[in-house]
Amino acid sequence: MTLTLSDITPIGLCIATQDLFDAKKFQLNFCDNLLLRARDKNLEPKITILKRELNSTVGEKKFIEGHKTAIINNVDKILSLVSSRYSQINYKIVQDIVYDGKIIINKVLEADNFNKITELESIFKSKITFPTYELFIQYLKKSKTQEV
Protein backbone atom coordinates (compact mmCIF):
# COMPACT_ATOMS: atom_id res chain seq x y z
CA MET A 1 0.00 0.00 0.00
CA THR A 2 1.34 3.40 -0.97
CA LEU A 3 0.77 6.23 1.46
CA THR A 4 -0.28 9.54 0.01
CA LEU A 5 -0.04 13.02 1.45
CA SER A 6 -3.80 12.90 1.85
CA ASP A 7 -3.52 9.75 3.99
CA ILE A 8 -1.13 11.32 6.47
CA THR A 9 -2.80 14.76 6.62
CA PRO A 10 -4.77 14.11 9.86
CA ILE A 11 -1.61 13.00 11.70
CA GLY A 12 0.51 15.80 10.23
CA LEU A 13 -2.08 18.36 11.21
CA CYS A 14 -2.20 16.96 14.74
CA ILE A 15 1.57 17.27 15.07
CA ALA A 16 1.62 20.82 13.65
CA THR A 17 -1.23 21.87 15.95
CA GLN A 18 0.41 20.28 18.95
CA ASP A 19 3.39 22.55 18.26
CA LEU A 20 1.06 25.56 18.40
CA PHE A 21 -0.15 24.51 21.84
CA ASP A 22 3.43 24.79 23.09
CA ALA A 23 2.99 28.55 23.09
CA LYS A 24 6.02 29.30 25.26
CA LYS A 25 8.24 27.47 22.79
CA PHE A 26 6.52 29.38 19.97
CA GLN A 27 7.20 32.69 21.68
CA LEU A 28 10.79 31.99 22.64
CA ASN A 29 11.83 30.31 19.38
CA PHE A 30 9.94 32.58 16.97
CA CYS A 31 11.89 32.57 13.65
CA ASP A 32 15.04 31.19 15.30
CA ASN A 33 15.25 28.29 12.86
CA LEU A 34 16.70 30.12 9.89
CA LEU A 35 15.58 33.70 9.58
CA LEU A 36 17.31 35.14 12.64
CA ARG A 37 20.32 32.83 12.36
CA ALA A 38 20.99 33.87 8.78
CA ARG A 39 21.18 37.52 9.81
CA ASP A 40 19.36 38.72 6.71
CA LYS A 41 19.85 42.52 6.69
CA ASN A 42 16.34 43.12 5.39
CA LEU A 43 14.34 40.61 7.46
CA GLU A 44 16.25 40.48 10.76
CA PRO A 45 15.32 43.98 12.03
CA LYS A 46 11.63 43.46 11.23
CA ILE A 47 11.48 39.99 12.75
CA THR A 48 13.41 41.11 15.84
CA ILE A 49 10.78 43.81 16.48
CA LEU A 50 8.00 41.22 16.10
CA LYS A 51 9.77 38.80 18.43
CA ARG A 52 10.18 41.49 21.11
CA GLU A 53 6.50 42.41 20.88
CA LEU A 54 5.48 38.74 20.97
CA ASN A 55 7.48 38.19 24.15
CA SER A 56 6.42 41.35 25.98
CA THR A 57 3.38 41.26 28.24
CA VAL A 58 1.89 44.25 26.45
CA GLY A 59 2.58 42.91 22.96
CA GLU A 60 1.40 39.39 23.72
CA LYS A 61 -2.24 40.51 23.63
CA LYS A 62 -1.72 41.61 20.03
CA PHE A 63 -0.71 38.09 18.98
CA ILE A 64 -2.89 35.85 21.15
CA GLU A 65 -6.07 36.15 19.08
CA GLY A 66 -4.31 35.22 15.84
CA HIS A 67 -2.62 32.29 17.53
CA LYS A 68 -5.95 31.11 18.91
CA THR A 69 -7.62 31.31 15.49
CA ALA A 70 -4.85 29.18 13.94
CA ILE A 71 -5.30 26.51 16.62
CA ILE A 72 -9.09 26.54 16.37
CA ASN A 73 -8.99 26.30 12.59
CA ASN A 74 -6.56 23.37 12.73
CA VAL A 75 -8.61 21.51 15.35
CA ASP A 76 -11.73 22.02 13.21
CA LYS A 77 -9.90 20.54 10.20
CA ILE A 78 -8.70 17.60 12.29
CA LEU A 79 -12.22 16.88 13.53
CA SER A 80 -13.56 17.02 9.99
CA LEU A 81 -10.85 14.73 8.61
CA VAL A 82 -11.16 12.24 11.46
CA SER A 83 -14.96 12.13 11.09
CA SER A 84 -14.93 11.64 7.35
CA ARG A 85 -12.07 9.14 7.17
CA TYR A 86 -12.22 7.05 10.29
CA SER A 87 -15.89 6.78 11.31
CA GLN A 88 -16.18 3.40 9.60
CA ILE A 89 -13.11 2.14 11.48
CA ASN A 90 -14.18 3.02 15.02
CA TYR A 91 -17.18 5.29 15.37
CA LYS A 92 -16.90 5.50 19.18
CA ILE A 93 -13.33 6.80 19.13
CA VAL A 94 -14.24 9.30 16.41
CA GLN A 95 -17.17 10.58 18.49
CA ASP A 96 -14.89 10.94 21.52
CA ILE A 97 -12.33 12.89 19.47
CA VAL A 98 -15.03 15.23 18.15
CA TYR A 99 -16.46 15.75 21.64
CA ASP A 100 -13.05 16.43 23.19
CA GLY A 101 -12.05 18.63 20.25
CA LYS A 102 -15.06 20.87 20.86
CA ILE A 103 -14.11 21.18 24.53
CA ILE A 104 -10.55 22.10 23.57
CA ILE A 105 -11.80 24.68 21.06
CA ASN A 106 -13.93 26.26 23.78
CA LYS A 107 -10.97 26.39 26.18
CA VAL A 108 -8.79 27.98 23.50
CA LEU A 109 -11.50 30.58 22.88
CA GLU A 110 -11.52 31.41 26.59
CA ALA A 111 -7.71 31.61 26.91
CA ASP A 112 -6.52 35.14 27.54
CA ASN A 113 -2.78 34.43 27.45
CA PHE A 114 -0.25 32.01 26.00
CA ASN A 115 0.17 30.17 29.32
CA LYS A 116 -3.47 29.06 29.26
CA ILE A 117 -2.99 27.72 25.75
CA THR A 118 0.17 25.88 26.82
CA GLU A 119 -1.81 24.16 29.60
CA LEU A 120 -3.96 22.51 26.91
CA GLU A 121 -1.06 20.79 25.12
CA SER A 122 -1.16 17.56 27.13
CA ILE A 123 -4.96 17.38 26.82
CA PHE A 124 -4.73 17.85 23.06
CA LYS A 125 -2.04 15.18 22.83
CA SER A 126 -3.96 12.60 24.87
CA LYS A 127 -7.48 13.34 23.59
CA ILE A 128 -6.81 14.19 19.93
CA THR A 129 -3.32 13.27 18.69
CA PHE A 130 -2.97 9.80 20.23
CA PRO A 131 -6.49 8.59 19.33
CA THR A 132 -6.11 9.97 15.80
CA TYR A 133 -2.81 8.14 15.48
CA GLU A 134 -4.46 4.93 16.70
CA LEU A 135 -7.22 5.33 14.09
CA PHE A 136 -4.59 5.97 11.44
CA ILE A 137 -2.79 2.74 12.36
CA GLN A 138 -6.09 0.83 12.23
CA TYR A 139 -6.80 2.43 8.84
CA LEU A 140 -3.40 1.27 7.56
CA LYS A 141 -3.96 -2.27 8.80
CA LYS A 142 -7.40 -2.39 7.21
CA SER A 143 -6.09 -0.99 3.93
CA LYS A 144 -3.24 -3.51 3.90
CA THR A 145 -5.56 -6.49 4.44
CA GLN A 146 -7.94 -5.28 1.72
CA GLU A 147 -5.06 -5.09 -0.74
CA VAL A 148 -3.99 -8.71 -0.19
N, C-alpha and C positions, 0 to 999 in steps of 0.2 A: 504494500500500500504506500503510495506516495503522499506525503503531507504537503498541503498547500498553505499559502499565507492565510487564506480564509480559515483553514482548519485551526490554526494556532492563534488567531486573533483574540478569542476570549481570554486565553491565558496571558498573552502578551499585554493585553489591556489591563488585566488584573495586576501584573507586575509593574507596569508604568504608573498605574493609579496608586499602588502601594507606595511607590516612591514619593508621590505627592503628599501622602499622609505623613511622611517623615518631614514635616514642615521645618523643623530646626535645621536639618541637613540641607534642605532646599535653601533656606536663608543663608546659612553659613557658606555653602559651596556654590552659590549662584555664579554661573559662568566661569568657574575655576578650572573647568576641564581643558579648554583650549583658548578661549577668547582672552582671558586675563593673563594666562601664561605666555601667550604669543606676543604680548605687549604691542598690539596693533595700535599705531599712533592715532588712528581715526576712531576706533571703537573703544579702546581702553578708557579714555576719560568719561565717555558717556555711560559705559557699563559700571564704572567705579561709582559714579553719582547714584545710579539706580541701586547698586548694592548697598551703599550707605543708607539710602532712604528705606530700603527693604529691611535693614537690620536696626533701624532706629524705632523707638516706641511710637513716635509721632508718625513716621512714614509707613509703619507696618499697616496701619488702618487703610492706607491708600491701596495696598496690594491684597489684602485679605479677601475682599469680595471677588476679585478676579480668580484668585486661587480656589476659592470655594466653588465658583461656577465651573472651573475645569474639572474638579473632583466630581461634582454632581453630574455633569455631562458624561464623564467616563463611567460612573456607576450606572447611570441610566442605560448606556450602551451595553455594558456588561449584562445587566438584567435582561435586556432585549435579546442579546445573543444567546445567553444561557437558556432562556425560555424557548426560543425558536429551534435551537439545535439539540438540546438535551432532554426535553420533556418526555420524549419516547423512551429514553434510557432509564431515568429515575425521576418520575414526576414529583415525588415527595421531597427529594433534595432540591429540585428546582424551585418548588414552592417555598421552601425554607430560605433559599438564597434570595428570592424576590422579597420575601417578608423582611429579612434582615437588612437587605439593601435599602429598603424604604426607611427603615429605622435609622440607618447610617446617614442617608440623605438628610433626614430631618435634623439629626445631630450636627451635621456639617452646616446646615442652614442656620442653626442657632449659635454656632461658634462665633465668638467675637474676637478671637486672637489665634495665632498660630499654635500656641500650646494646646488649646482645646482640640484642634485638628489632629495634632500629634498623638493625643490620647486615644484617638480612634484607630490608629494603625493596627494594633494587635487584634482589635475586634474585626476590622476589615479582613485581615489575614486569616483569622480563624473561621469567620462566617461567610466570606465570599471567595477569597483566593483558594484556600485548601479544598473546599467542596467543588469549586469549579474545576480545579485540577483533577480531582477524583472523577468527576463526570467526563472530563477529557480522556482520561486513561480508559474508562469504561467504553467510551466512544471508539477509541483506537482498537480495543480488544474486539468489539462488536464488528467493526469495519474489517478487521483482519480475518475473522472467522467467516464473514460473508464472502470474502474474496476467494477463499480456499475452495 
